[in-house]
Amino acid sequence: SDSPLVPGDGALSSLPEECTPEELDRMCEQAEVRLRAGDRAAALGILSEAIGRAPERAELYARRARVSRLHRQLEAAAEDLERAERLEPALPSVMRERGLLALERQQVQAALRDLEASLAYEEDAEALAARGYCRMSMQQPRGALADFDRVLELEPRALLARCWRAQARQETGDLEGAQADFDTAVRQRSRAATAYHHRA
């Protein structure tokens, strides 16, 4: 059966000797490297192997759900999140992924609820940007502006967040700030295009 095991107090100690928590963490790191390199299939494969070796770890399902979501496999992502919720429903990464998946499905209210819950536990640039987008969709530009400000503090080169902040600034009457963000975004895109052509 592919149903996850129910974790107990000794869940990690019951892992096979050759599969330590540290080794599972390394597998997660390898999956992240493959994902950043654009090889989502390899990332899914690594995480699937990790789940096969430790099916009681909710975090692994949340990680695989993320890769599936980015790969536009939304049903697979939803199934993994259901498994993760059964194991550890209050895990911040589960709430975060659930919110991001809801946003992919244009379920803005549900997305905002889960993103708020996730961000109450830990700060994350992607979740902040997604919450900002939700707030823009709900005609709350000031709240969105605060989110995009924080995203750009964490990741100054986050181009999409900068474009959204420009719109939020425009909607709150800060036309000079909006123009500055648009100009910066244009320069970032130009530099990125130049770097791409040089690599080619």
N, CA, C and O of each residue as an XYZ file, in Angstrom:
800
protein
N       0.850     -1.204      0.000
C       0.000      0.000      0.000
C       0.875      1.240      0.000
O       1.992      1.214      0.518
N       0.367      2.348     -0.588
C       1.140      3.570     -0.580
C       0.732      4.493      0.555
O       1.158      5.647      0.590
N      -0.087      4.007      1.486
C      -0.508      4.830      2.610
C       0.665      5.046      3.552
O       1.420      4.111      3.818
N       0.832      6.279      4.069
C       1.935      6.535      4.989
C       1.727      5.832      6.316
O       0.594      5.586      6.730
N       2.811      5.516      6.970
C       2.733      4.911      8.284
C       2.382      5.985      9.297
O       2.699      7.160      9.110
N       1.731      5.576     10.359
C       1.407      6.511     11.435
C       2.634      6.659     12.312
O       3.131      5.663     12.838
N       3.148      7.901     12.490
C       4.380      8.064     13.263
C       4.143      7.861     14.747
O       3.069      8.166     15.266
N       5.143      7.350     15.413
C       5.095      7.212     16.862
C       6.297      7.889     17.468
O       7.087      8.510     16.757
N       6.449      7.777     18.796
C       7.551      8.445     19.459
C       8.897      7.970     18.938
O       9.864      8.732     18.929
N       8.968      6.718     18.506
C      10.248      6.200     18.038
C      10.316      6.084     16.540
O      11.012      5.212     16.021
N       9.597      6.958     15.813
C       9.502      6.817     14.364
C      10.858      6.868     13.698
O      11.175      6.014     12.869
N      11.681      7.879     14.056
C      12.974      8.005     13.401
C      13.910      6.883     13.818
O      14.707      6.416     13.006
N      13.829      6.440     15.068
C      14.718      5.374     15.515
C      14.373      4.055     14.858
O      15.187      3.132     14.857
N      13.147      3.950     14.284
C      12.751      2.706     13.641
C      13.167      2.654     12.174
O      12.913      1.660     11.493
N      13.811      3.731     11.677
C      14.275      3.720     10.294
C      15.325      2.638     10.118
O      16.008      2.277     11.077
N      15.464      2.112      8.900
C      16.542      1.172      8.659
C      17.882      1.793      9.013
O      18.067      2.999      8.856
N      18.801      0.996      9.482
C      20.085      1.514      9.945
C      20.789      2.306      8.857
O      21.478      3.283      9.149
N      20.620      1.887      7.586
C      21.327      2.558      6.513
C      20.665      3.862      6.085
O      21.165      4.537      5.186
N      19.540      4.230      6.715
C      18.802      5.426      6.315
C      18.603      6.328      7.535
O      17.555      6.284      8.179
N      19.595      7.132      7.843
C      19.530      8.009      9.010
C      18.820      9.307      8.655
O      18.699      9.638      7.475
N      18.349     10.046      9.651
C      17.753     11.362      9.372
C      18.706     12.274      8.602
O      18.279     13.039      7.737
N      19.998     12.189      8.920
C      20.979     13.011      8.207
C      21.039     12.651      6.734
O      21.172     13.527      5.879
N      20.942     11.366      6.439
C      20.952     10.940      5.037
C      19.698     11.412      4.309
O      19.760     11.798      3.142
N      18.572     11.381      4.993
C      17.339     11.880      4.383
C      17.436     13.382      4.116
O      16.970     13.874      3.088
N      18.048     14.098      5.058
C      18.237     15.542      4.850
C      19.131     15.797      3.643
O      18.894     16.730      2.876
N      20.148     14.977      3.476
C      21.027     15.132      2.310
C      20.266     14.858      1.016
O      20.484     15.530      0.008
N      19.389     13.884      1.048
C      18.576     13.603     -0.136
C      17.683     14.798     -0.472
O      17.497     15.132     -1.642
N      17.134     15.436      0.562
C      16.307     16.623      0.334
C      17.144     17.737     -0.282
O      16.680     18.441     -1.179
N      18.364     17.897      0.193
C      19.246     18.920     -0.365
C      19.559     18.616     -1.834
O      19.578     19.515     -2.674
N      19.802     17.336     -2.128
C      20.080     16.945     -3.515
C      18.871     17.237     -4.403
O      19.022     17.703     -5.532
N      17.681     16.963     -3.890
C      16.463     17.235     -4.662
C      16.327     18.731     -4.937
O      15.931     19.135     -6.030
N      16.661     19.549     -3.934
C      16.571     21.003     -4.105
C      17.565     21.484     -5.160
O      17.249     22.359     -5.967
N      18.758     20.911     -5.150
C      19.768     21.273     -6.161
C      19.264     20.925     -7.556
O      19.393     21.723     -8.485
N      18.694     19.741     -7.700
C      18.181     19.326     -9.009
C      17.015     20.224     -9.444
O      16.884     20.557    -10.622
N      16.174     20.610     -8.479
C      15.046     21.474     -8.800
C      15.532     22.832     -9.284
O      15.024     23.367    -10.270
N      16.525     23.390     -8.581
C      17.057     24.695     -8.975
C      17.740     24.635    -10.335
O      17.797     25.633    -11.054
N      18.251     23.471    -10.678
C      18.892     23.297    -11.986
C      17.860     23.067    -13.093
O      18.217     22.961    -14.267
N      16.596     22.992    -12.720
C      15.537     22.806    -13.711
C      15.165     21.372    -13.982
O      14.335     21.099    -14.849
N      15.775     20.435    -13.242
C      15.507     19.013    -13.465
C      14.471     18.547    -12.436
O      14.814     17.898    -11.447
N      13.223     18.879    -12.676
C      12.173     18.560    -11.704
C      11.905     17.068    -11.639
O      11.553     16.550    -10.579
N      12.064     16.374    -12.749
C      11.853     14.922    -12.734
C      12.847     14.246    -11.801
O      12.481     13.341    -11.051
N      14.108     14.684    -11.844
C      15.119     14.110    -10.952
C      14.796     14.439     -9.496
O      14.955     13.594     -8.615
N      14.343     15.673     -9.244
C      13.975     16.056     -7.880
C      12.840     15.181     -7.367
O      12.879     14.726     -6.224
N      11.829     14.938     -8.199
C      10.723     14.063     -7.803
C      11.217     12.656     -7.507
O      10.774     12.019     -6.552
N      12.135     12.178     -8.332
C      12.660     10.828     -8.132
C      13.389     10.692     -6.810
O      13.213      9.702     -6.099
N      14.210     11.684     -6.475
C      14.957     11.646     -5.221
C      14.010     11.680     -4.028
O      14.176     10.926     -3.069
N      13.018     12.559     -4.094
C      12.078     12.656     -2.973
C      11.202     11.412     -2.851
O      10.853     11.002     -1.744
N      10.851     10.819     -3.975
C      10.072      9.579     -3.930
C      10.880      8.466     -3.275
O      10.340      7.664     -2.514
N      12.179      8.421     -3.573
C      13.040      7.425     -2.928
C      13.116      7.683     -1.424
O      13.056      6.751     -0.622
N      13.250      8.956     -1.052
C      13.309      9.303      0.367
C      12.025      8.898      1.081
O      12.073      8.382      2.198
N      10.876      9.129      0.444
C       9.596      8.739      1.043
C       9.501      7.231      1.183
O       8.973      6.726      2.173
N      10.007      6.522      0.204
C      10.002      5.066      0.290
C      10.809      4.559      1.466
O      10.507      3.503      2.023
N      11.829      5.302      1.846
C      12.692      4.884      2.952
C      12.213      5.421      4.303
O      12.577      4.886      5.350
N      11.402      6.473      4.279
C      10.903      7.054      5.534
C       9.492      7.588      5.326
O       9.283      8.801      5.329
N       8.518      6.692      5.146
C       7.158      7.135      4.815
C       6.422      7.830      5.947
O       5.292      8.280      5.757
N       7.037      7.927      7.122
C       6.376      8.577      8.259
C       6.757     10.054      8.384
O       6.273     10.729      9.292
N       7.602     10.567      7.507
C       8.044     11.956      7.616
C       7.175     12.866      6.749
O       7.264     12.849      5.521
N       6.335     13.658      7.411
C       5.416     14.547      6.697
C       6.149     15.555      5.829
O       5.670     15.907      4.751
N       7.303     16.021      6.285
C       8.057     17.030      5.541
C       8.418     16.550      4.137
O       8.461     17.342      3.196
N       8.677     15.247      4.001
C       9.043     14.711      2.682
C       7.879     14.826      1.704
O       8.084     15.143      0.533
N       6.671     14.574      2.170
C       5.498     14.702      1.299
C       5.278     16.167      0.913
O       4.913     16.471     -0.223
N       5.507     17.075      1.880
C       5.350     18.500      1.573
C       6.371     18.936      0.529
O       6.057     19.720     -0.367
N       7.585     18.429      0.649
C       8.617     18.771     -0.337
C       8.253     18.236     -1.721
O       8.402     18.932     -2.725
N       7.773     16.991     -1.760
C       7.412     16.431     -3.069
C       6.200     17.157     -3.640
O       6.102     17.337     -4.853
N       5.276     17.575     -2.776
C       4.117     18.350     -3.238
C       4.576     19.642     -3.888
O       4.023     20.065     -4.904
N       5.584     20.267     -3.306
C       6.108     21.515     -3.879
C       6.627     21.291     -5.291
O       6.319     22.057     -6.204
N       7.417     20.233     -5.462
C       7.972     19.949     -6.790
C       6.843     19.643     -7.774
O       6.867     20.114     -8.912
N       5.868     18.866     -7.347
C       4.730     18.548     -8.213
C       3.969     19.814     -8.596
O       3.570     19.982     -9.749
N       3.773     20.698     -7.626
C       3.070     21.959     -7.913
C       3.833     22.770     -8.955
O       3.231     23.273     -9.904
N       5.133     22.902     -8.795
C       5.938     23.653     -9.751
C       5.964     22.982    -11.119
O       6.188     23.634    -12.139
N       5.733     21.677    -11.126
C       5.701     20.893    -12.363
C       4.287     20.844    -12.950
O       4.028     20.146    -13.930
N       3.357     21.621    -12.310
C       1.962     21.698    -12.739
C       1.228     20.372    -12.587
O       0.244     20.127    -13.285
N       1.690     19.529    -11.698
C       1.002     18.278    -11.388
C       0.204     18.513    -10.096
O       0.575     18.037     -9.023
N      -0.890     19.250    -10.229
C      -1.599     19.743     -9.056
C      -2.316     18.643     -8.286
O      -2.398     18.701     -7.059
N      -2.833     17.651     -8.985
C      -3.504     16.551     -8.279
C      -2.508     15.735     -7.469
O      -2.798     15.327     -6.344
N      -1.341     15.500     -8.043
C      -0.298     14.767     -7.306
C       0.128     15.562     -6.085
O       0.343     14.990     -5.016
N       0.252     16.877     -6.231
C       0.604     17.728     -5.099
C      -0.458     17.639     -4.011
O      -0.133     17.532     -2.828
N      -1.727     17.682     -4.411
C      -2.819     17.615     -3.435
C      -2.802     16.283     -2.687
O      -3.028     16.249     -1.478
N      -2.537     15.196     -3.392
C      -2.491     13.878     -2.746
C      -1.370     13.812     -1.713
O      -1.561     13.277     -0.620
N      -0.201     14.356     -2.057
C       0.901     14.347     -1.099
C       0.585     15.209      0.112
O       0.948     14.853      1.233
N      -0.079     16.327     -0.094
C      -0.422     17.181      1.040
C      -1.455     16.517      1.941
O      -1.427     16.713      3.156
N      -2.361     15.737      1.370
C      -3.309     14.991      2.201
C      -2.570     13.988      3.078
O      -2.895     13.831      4.255
N      -1.580     13.310      2.508
C      -0.786     12.359      3.299
C      -0.036     13.096      4.406
O      -0.010     12.648      5.552
N       0.579     14.236      4.054
C       1.338     15.002      5.036
C       0.435     15.494      6.167
O       0.833     15.474      7.332
N      -0.766     15.930      5.831
C      -1.703     16.420      6.850
C      -2.087     15.318      7.817
O      -2.239     15.573      9.012
N      -2.247     14.104      7.328
C      -2.595     12.997      8.219
C      -1.465     12.724      9.212
O      -1.712     12.309     10.345
N      -0.239     12.956      8.784
C       0.906     12.702      9.649
C       1.167     13.853     10.612
O       1.414     13.634     11.797
N       1.112     15.091     10.095
C       1.462     16.252     10.923
C       0.751     17.489     10.378
O       1.365     18.283      9.664
N      -0.516     17.665     10.695
C      -1.317     18.727     10.073
C      -0.854     20.142     10.372
O      -1.103     21.052      9.581
N      -0.173     20.346     11.518
C       0.247     21.698     11.895
C       1.656     22.041     11.410
O       2.193     23.083     11.786
N       2.261     21.193     10.587
C       3.600     21.474     10.085
C       3.558     22.714      9.189
O       2.778     22.747      8.237
N       4.379     23.736      9.469
C       4.322     24.967      8.673
C       4.489     24.744      7.176
O       3.820     25.398      6.376
N       5.371     23.830      6.789
C       5.582     23.610      5.356
C       4.349     23.003      4.694
O       4.117     23.222      3.505
N       3.560     22.246      5.448
C       2.323     21.688      4.908
C       1.308     22.810      4.686
O       0.667     22.878      3.637
N       1.167     23.688      5.681
C       0.233     24.807      5.536
C       0.673     25.726      4.393
O      -0.156     26.221      3.630
N       1.976     25.944      4.286
C       2.512     26.801      3.229
C       2.190     26.235      1.857
O       1.682     26.942      0.986
N       2.489     24.958      1.671
C       2.242     24.326      0.372
C       0.757     24.264      0.056
O       0.353     24.422     -1.096
N      -0.053     24.032      1.081
C      -1.498     24.000      0.876
C      -1.990     25.367      0.391
O      -2.851     25.453     -0.485
N      -1.434     26.430      0.972
C      -1.800     27.774      0.542
C      -1.352     28.072     -0.875
O      -2.108     28.647     -1.658
N      -0.130     27.687     -1.210
C       0.381     27.938     -2.558
C      -0.389     27.126     -3.602
O      -0.625     27.594     -4.716
N      -0.774     25.915     -3.228
C      -1.563     25.100     -4.149
C      -2.953     25.712     -4.344
O      -3.465     25.736     -5.464
N      -3.564     26.202     -3.269
C      -4.870     26.854     -3.386
C      -4.779     28.070     -4.300
O      -5.693     28.337     -5.080
N      -3.678     28.803     -4.203
C      -3.505     29.974     -5.058
C      -3.382     29.566     -6.518
O      -3.927     30.234     -7.397
N      -2.671     28.479     -6.784
C      -2.576     27.956     -8.146
C      -3.970     27.651     -8.701
O      -4.218     27.791     -9.899
N      -4.859     27.239     -7.825
C      -6.224     26.896     -8.236
C      -7.173     28.093     -8.161
O      -8.387     27.943     -8.294
N      -6.607     29.277     -7.949
C      -7.385     30.519     -7.883
C      -8.360     30.539     -6.707
O      -9.398     31.197     -6.764
N      -8.020     29.818     -5.647
C      -8.829     29.810     -4.422
C      -8.187     30.785     -3.436
O      -7.507     30.383     -2.492
N      -8.421     32.071     -3.679
C      -7.661     33.113     -2.996
C      -7.920     33.128     -1.485
O      -6.978     33.240     -0.701
N      -9.176     33.017     -1.073
C      -9.493     33.050      0.355
C      -8.832     31.891      1.092
O      -8.245     32.081      2.157
N      -8.928     30.695      0.526
C      -8.311     29.524      1.151
C      -6.797     29.673      1.178
O      -6.146     29.323      2.162
N      -6.247     30.192      0.092
C      -4.801     30.395      0.028
C      -4.345     31.357      1.118
O      -3.366     31.097      1.817
N      -5.058     32.464      1.255
C      -4.678     33.463      2.254
C      -4.730     32.879      3.660
O      -3.854     33.152      4.480
N      -5.746     32.082      3.939
C      -5.885     31.485      5.273
C      -4.678     30.594      5.606
O      -4.120     30.683      6.699
N      -4.284     29.743      4.661
C      -3.163     28.843      4.931
C      -1.825     29.566      4.936
O      -0.938     29.223      5.718
N      -1.672     30.559      4.075
C      -0.428     31.324      4.060
C      -0.260     32.105      5.368
O       0.842     32.184      5.911
N      -1.351     32.675      5.864
C      -1.302     33.372      7.153
C      -0.872     32.416      8.259
O      -0.033     32.757      9.093
N      -1.445     31.229      8.261
C      -1.106     30.246      9.294
C       0.357     29.846      9.204
O       1.036     29.733     10.224
N       0.844     29.632      7.992
C       2.244     29.254      7.797
C       3.182     30.362      8.253
O       4.162     30.104      8.953
N       2.884     31.595      7.857
C       3.768     32.719      8.177
C       3.756     33.059      9.663
O       4.669     33.724     10.151
N       2.750     32.618     10.376
C       2.733     32.814     11.825
C       3.814     31.981     12.505
O       4.245     32.298     13.614
N       4.251     30.912     11.836
C       5.285     30.028     12.377
C       6.669     30.381     11.867
O       7.625     30.409     12.642
N       6.790     30.651     10.579
C       8.107     30.936     10.015
C       7.983     31.823      8.784
O       7.045     31.700      7.996
N       8.953     32.719      8.640
C       8.955     33.653      7.515
C       9.542     32.993      6.291
O      10.532     32.266      6.374
N       8.920     33.254      5.148
C       9.359     32.628      3.904
C       9.032     33.579      2.758
O       7.900     34.050      2.648
N      10.016     33.865      1.906
C       9.821     34.868      0.853
C       8.723     34.472     -0.125
O       7.924     35.315     -0.534
N       8.677     33.198     -0.503
C       7.667     32.768     -1.470
C       6.258     32.895     -0.887
O       5.329     33.330     -1.569
N       6.113     32.506      0.393
C       4.806     32.613      1.033
C       4.402     34.077      1.219
O       3.230     34.420      1.066
N       5.363     34.937      1.548
C       5.078     36.364      1.676
C       4.618     36.954      0.348
O       3.651     37.713      0.297
N       5.324     36.596     -0.729
C       4.951     37.101     -2.049
C       3.559     36.621     -2.438
O       2.769     37.374     -3.007
N       3.265     35.359     -2.127
C       1.949     34.816     -2.452
C       0.858     35.510     -1.636
O      -0.226     35.787     -2.150
N       1.150     35.791     -0.359
C       0.162     36.504      0.454
C      -0.046     37.916     -0.087
O      -1.167     38.424     -0.095
N       1.039     38.546     -0.539
C       0.910     39.861     -1.143
C       0.027     39.830     -2.371
O      -0.794     40.724     -2.575
N       0.195     38.792     -3.199
C      -0.645     38.645     -4.384
C      -2.111     38.462     -3.984
O      -3.006     39.054     -4.588
N      -2.347     37.638     -2.960
C      -3.728     37.459     -2.470
C      -4.317     38.791     -2.038
O      -5.461     39.105     -2.364
N      -3.541     39.569     -1.308
C      -4.034     40.855     -0.820
C      -4.310     41.818     -1.978
O      -5.273     42.583     -1.936
N      -3.475     41.778     -2.996
C      -3.751     42.613     -4.170
C      -5.060     42.177     -4.820
O      -5.866     43.017     -5.221
N      -5.271     40.872     -4.924
C      -6.497     40.349     -5.527
C      -7.729     40.740     -4.730
O      -8.824     40.851     -5.280
N      -7.545     40.950     -3.419
C      -8.654     41.305     -2.538
C      -8.736     42.811     -2.302
O      -9.400     43.271     -1.373
N      -8.050     43.571     -3.160
C      -8.078     45.040     -3.076
C      -7.548     45.543     -1.735
O      -8.136     46.428     -1.114
N      -6.414     44.958     -1.295
C      -5.759     45.389     -0.060
C      -4.313     45.779     -0.377
O      -3.385     45.113      0.082
N      -4.107     46.851     -1.155
C      -2.751     47.174     -1.624
C      -1.782     47.543     -0.509
O      -0.583     47.299     -0.642
N      -2.263     48.122      0.584
C      -1.336     48.501      1.657
C      -0.767     47.264      2.350
O       0.428     47.201      2.641
N      -1.622     46.292      2.608
C      -1.121     45.050      3.181
C      -0.193     44.332      2.223
O       0.828     43.776      2.629
N      -0.556     44.348      0.945
C       0.296     43.725     -0.069
C       1.652     44.410     -0.135
O       2.683     43.751     -0.271
N       1.646     45.740     -0.037
C       2.893     46.500     -0.093
C       3.840     46.084      1.027
O       5.043     45.947      0.803
N       3.311     45.885      2.221
C       4.146     45.446      3.345
C       4.765     44.087      3.056
O       5.929     43.851      3.382
N       3.988     43.188      2.443
C       4.521     41.870      2.101
C       5.630     41.969      1.058
O       6.684     41.352      1.207
N       5.392     42.741      0.013
C       6.403     42.856     -1.051
C       7.659     43.574     -0.552
O       8.770     43.253     -0.976
N       7.481     44.549      0.350
C       8.652     45.190      0.962
C       9.526     44.149      1.649
O      10.747     44.146      1.492
N       8.888     43.268      2.412
C       9.655     42.262      3.158
C      10.292     41.249      2.217
O      11.428     40.828      2.437
N       9.569     40.853      1.166
C      10.152     39.921      0.195
C      11.436     40.501     -0.378
O      12.438     39.795     -0.495
N      11.414     41.784     -0.737
C      12.576     42.398     -1.364
C      13.700     42.672     -0.370
O      14.854     42.824     -0.771
N      13.378     42.737      0.918
C      14.432     42.772      1.929
C      15.150     41.424      1.988
O      16.371     41.355      2.130
N      14.362     40.361      1.874
C      14.931     39.012      1.931
C      15.621     38.627      0.621
O      16.676     37.993      0.625
N      15.009     39.020     -0.496
C      15.524     38.644     -1.816
C      15.448     39.868     -2.744
O      14.477     40.028     -3.483
N      16.462     40.717     -2.701
C      16.422     41.964     -3.473
C      16.263     41.772     -4.984
O      15.840     42.697     -5.677
N      16.592     40.603     -5.497
C      16.501     40.360     -6.934
C      15.199     39.654     -7.342
O      15.088     39.148     -8.458
N      14.227     39.624     -6.441
C      12.950     38.973     -6.743
C      12.161     39.859     -7.707
O      11.455     40.778     -7.292
N      12.295     39.566     -8.990
C      11.757     40.447    -10.028
C      10.237     40.552     -9.980
O       9.688     41.651    -10.065
N       9.557     39.421     -9.846
C       8.094     39.448     -9.847
C       7.561     40.235     -8.653
O       6.603     40.996     -8.785
N       8.181     40.051     -7.489
C       7.754     40.802     -6.308
C       7.963     42.295     -6.512
O       7.162     43.108     -6.051
N       9.041     42.656     -7.206
C       9.289     44.076     -7.460
C       8.217     44.652     -8.391
O       7.753     45.775     -8.191
N       7.833     43.883     -9.398
C       6.770     44.347    -10.298
C       5.447     44.508     -9.556
O       4.714     45.472     -9.775
N       5.151     43.551     -8.676
C       3.918     43.652     -7.898
C       3.985     44.815     -6.915
O       2.982     45.485     -6.670
N       5.177     45.055     -6.349
C       5.294     46.190     -5.441
C       5.074     47.506     -6.185
O       4.482     48.444     -5.652
N       5.557     47.557     -7.417
C       5.330     48.762     -8.214
C       3.835     49.024     -8.364
O       3.379     50.162     -8.247
N       3.078     47.961     -8.623
C       1.629     48.134     -8.770
C       0.987     48.538     -7.443
O       0.104     49.394     -7.401
N       1.451     47.902     -6.353
C       0.904     48.247     -5.038
C       1.206     49.706     -4.694
O       0.358     50.415     -4.152
N       2.418     50.140     -5.014
C       2.773     51.540     -4.766
C       1.898     52.479     -5.585
O       1.451     53.519     -5.101
N       1.667     52.095     -6.820
C       0.818     52.925     -7.673
C      -0.584     53.031     -7.098
O      -1.176     54.110     -7.089
N      -1.115     51.913     -6.617
C      -2.481     51.903     -6.098
C      -2.607     52.623     -4.761
O      -3.705     53.019     -4.371
N      -1.481     52.794     -4.052
C      -1.518     53.541     -2.783
C      -1.077     54.990     -2.979
O      -0.923     55.722     -2.001
N      -0.873     55.412     -4.221
C      -0.567     56.806     -4.507
C       0.893     57.166     -4.543
O       1.231     58.335     -4.730
N       1.782     56.188     -4.369
C       3.222     56.454     -4.413
C       3.717     56.275     -5.849
O       4.333     55.261     -6.178
N       3.444     57.255     -6.689
C       3.777     57.128     -8.104
C       5.280     57.159     -8.339
O       5.784     56.471     -9.227
N       5.999     57.950     -7.553
C       7.458     58.004     -7.705
C       8.088     56.660     -7.349
O       8.963     56.165     -8.059
N       7.630     56.073     -6.234
C       8.146     54.765     -5.848
C       7.794     53.696     -6.860
O       8.610     52.819     -7.143
N       6.575     53.758     -7.419
C       6.160     52.798     -8.438
C       7.065     52.889     -9.655
O       7.489     51.866    -10.193
N       7.363     54.103    -10.094
C       8.225     54.277    -11.258
C       9.632     53.760    -10.987
O      10.257     53.152    -11.856
N      10.129     54.005     -9.771
C      11.463     53.511     -9.409
C      11.515     51.987     -9.473
O      12.490     51.410     -9.955
N      10.454     51.338     -8.981
C      10.420     49.875     -9.030
C      10.329     49.374    -10.467
O      11.011     48.414    -10.826
N       9.504     50.002    -11.291
C       9.407     49.598    -12.697
C      10.757     49.749    -13.388
O      11.166     48.865    -14.141
N      11.454     50.858    -13.142
C      12.756     51.092    -13.769
C      13.768     50.036    -13.328
O      14.534     49.520    -14.142
N      13.763     49.720    -12.031
C      14.677     48.694    -11.520
C      14.362     47.339    -12.138
O      15.270     46.586    -12.489
N      13.076     47.030    -12.271
C      12.674     45.752    -12.865
C      13.146     45.653    -14.308
O      13.613     44.598    -14.739
N      13.027     46.744    -15.055
C      13.483     46.745    -16.455
C      14.981     46.501    -16.518
O      15.450     45.729    -17.354
N      15.743     47.159    -15.633
C      17.198     46.950    -15.620
C      17.547     45.516    -15.260
O      18.447     44.925    -15.857
N      16.833     44.947    -14.277
C      17.096     43.551    -13.896
C      16.837     42.610    -15.066
O      17.635     41.708    -15.321
N      15.738     42.808    -15.776
C      15.414     41.946    -16.913
C      16.448     42.090    -18.016
O      16.813     41.108    -18.662
N      16.920     43.310    -18.233
C      17.918     43.537    -19.262
C      19.222     42.831    -18.921
O      19.837     42.205    -19.784
N      19.652     42.931    -17.648
C      20.881     42.253    -17.227
C      20.736     40.744    -17.338
O      21.663     40.049    -17.756
N      19.553     40.238    -16.957
C      19.327     38.786    -17.036
C      19.382     38.311    -18.479
O      19.959     37.262    -18.765
N      18.785     39.074    -19.393
C      18.802     38.702    -20.801
C      20.216     38.736    -21.357
O      20.600     37.865    -22.138
N      20.993     39.738    -20.959
C      22.384     39.837    -21.422
C      23.196     38.655    -20.928
O      23.966     38.065    -21.685
N      23.023     38.303    -19.642
C      23.762     37.163    -19.077
C      23.385     35.869    -19.785
O      24.242     35.019    -20.030
N      22.104     35.718    -20.115
C      21.644     34.508    -20.807
C      22.312     34.394    -22.176
O      22.790     33.325    -22.555
N      22.341     35.501    -22.913
C      22.927     35.465    -24.258
C      24.434     35.199    -24.195
O      24.981     34.527    -25.070
N      25.108     35.724    -23.161
C      26.543     35.462    -23.017
C      26.809     33.981    -22.736
O      27.771     33.402    -23.240
N      25.923     33.373    -21.906
C      26.071     31.925    -21.635
C      25.857     31.115    -22.892
O      26.551     30.127    -23.133
N      24.883     31.541    -23.702
C      24.601     30.821    -24.938
C      25.749     30.955    -25.911
O      25.690     30.411    -27.014
